[in-house]
Amino acid sequence: MTKITLNAEFNFLQIIPVCFPDADEFTFWGEIFLSQETISILETSEGADRHQIRFCWKNFNFNLNFEYYSESLWINAEGIEAESQLEQLQKTLQSSLS
């Protein structure tokens, strides 16, 4: 099962999936991971080793980030107001994975 952990010191959600997506599968994986009525995807960008999906949840913007070489997945907030919602977002995403 995918695990989502809040890092309160640095204000981000660390995502540890059972299996990390390949670089060319991240956008598809991310769209499935973020598939909820309350989440809308704003844009996606793919780089050589780092990909990102910007999304909106409850009128706050966040970024789902993926770095292929370090096998890192995390969500960061865009702004202080959004940072205050990370714990709630964590609960929302975790409950959808159960």
C-alpha positions as CSV (number, residue, x, y, z in Angstrom):
1,M,0.0,0.0,0.0
2,T,1.2,3.5,-0.8
3,K,2.3,5.4,2.3
4,I,2.0,9.2,2.7
5,T,3.9,10.9,5.4
6,L,3.8,14.6,6.5
7,N,7.2,16.1,7.0
8,A,6.2,19.0,9.3
9,E,9.7,20.4,9.5
10,F,10.0,21.1,5.8
11,N,6.3,21.2,5.0
12,F,5.8,18.5,2.4
13,L,4.2,15.1,2.0
14,Q,6.5,12.2,1.2
15,I,4.9,9.5,-0.9
16,I,6.2,6.0,-0.8
17,P,4.4,3.8,-3.2
18,V,4.6,0.0,-3.3
19,C,6.2,0.3,-6.8
20,F,7.7,3.5,-8.2
21,P,6.5,4.5,-11.6
22,D,8.9,4.6,-14.5
23,A,9.7,8.1,-15.8
24,D,7.6,7.7,-18.9
25,E,4.6,6.4,-16.7
26,F,4.6,9.2,-14.1
27,T,1.9,11.4,-15.7
28,F,-0.4,8.4,-16.0
29,W,0.4,7.2,-12.4
30,G,0.0,10.8,-11.0
31,E,-3.4,11.2,-12.7
32,I,-4.6,8.0,-11.1
33,F,-3.1,8.9,-7.8
34,L,-4.8,12.3,-7.8
35,S,-8.1,10.9,-9.2
36,Q,-10.7,12.5,-6.9
37,E,-13.7,14.8,-7.3
38,T,-12.1,17.5,-5.1
39,I,-8.8,17.6,-7.1
40,S,-8.3,19.2,-10.4
41,I,-5.1,18.9,-12.4
42,L,-3.8,22.3,-13.6
43,E,-0.8,21.3,-15.6
44,T,1.9,18.7,-16.1
45,S,5.5,19.1,-17.0
46,E,8.2,16.5,-17.7
47,G,11.9,17.1,-17.6
48,A,14.9,14.8,-18.1
49,D,14.8,13.4,-14.6
50,R,12.1,15.4,-12.8
51,H,8.4,15.6,-13.5
52,Q,5.6,17.6,-11.9
53,I,1.9,17.8,-11.8
54,R,0.3,21.0,-10.5
55,F,-3.1,20.5,-9.0
56,C,-5.8,22.3,-7.0
57,W,-7.5,20.9,-4.0
58,K,-10.1,23.0,-2.0
59,N,-8.9,26.2,-3.8
60,F,-5.3,25.6,-2.8
61,N,-2.5,24.7,-5.3
62,F,0.0,22.0,-4.8
63,N,2.7,20.2,-6.8
64,L,3.1,16.4,-7.1
65,N,6.8,16.0,-7.8
66,F,8.7,12.9,-9.1
67,E,12.4,12.5,-9.4
68,Y,13.3,9.4,-11.3
69,Y,17.0,8.9,-10.3
70,S,16.4,9.3,-6.6
71,E,13.1,7.5,-6.7
72,S,11.5,10.4,-4.8
73,L,7.8,11.3,-4.8
74,W,6.5,14.3,-2.8
75,I,3.8,16.9,-2.7
76,N,4.6,20.5,-1.8
77,A,2.2,23.4,-1.3
78,E,2.2,26.6,-3.2
79,G,2.0,29.3,-0.5
80,I,1.6,29.5,3.2
81,E,-2.1,29.1,3.2
82,A,-1.8,25.8,1.2
83,E,0.9,24.6,3.6
84,S,-1.6,24.8,6.4
85,Q,-3.7,22.3,4.4
86,L,-1.1,19.6,4.0
87,E,-2.2,17.4,6.9
88,Q,-5.8,17.4,5.6
89,L,-4.6,16.7,2.1
90,Q,-2.6,13.8,3.5
91,K,-5.7,12.3,5.2
92,T,-7.8,12.8,2.0
93,L,-5.3,11.1,-0.2
94,Q,-4.5,8.3,2.3
95,S,-8.2,7.5,2.8
96,S,-8.7,7.2,-1.0
97,L,-6.0,4.5,-1.1
98,S,-7.6,2.3,1.6
